[in-house]
Amino acid sequence: MSSLDDLERRIAAVDERLHMEAGLRASGDRDLASITAHVRTQTHLVQALSITQVEHTTALRELGETVAALRQDHSAKLDQIITMLDRLLDTNGQ
């Protein structure tokens, strides 16, 4: 085998290896693009959940304030009814 044959064989091996590595790089690029798309999707999902959680927290706070106001109003009305009943009982009892 001459040195020229050896050189041609080595060049062919290098060429084959470069071809294989190019394919691996392209595959890695596709994988990275896929991962990036998934991360972007999950980031949007977390942001949407955060917005929804803020909206729900606001709604719950408003409901809590409404319930507190209703309790106070009902308590005042119950006190008024009890006072009226006490007067009625006092009037009828005399």
Buried (B, 14 or more C-beta within 10 A) or exposed (E): EEEEEEEEEEEEEEEEEEEEEEEEEEEEEEEEEEEEEEEEEEEEEEEEEEEEEEEEEEEEEEEEEEEEEEEEEEEEEEEEEEEEEEEEEEEEEE
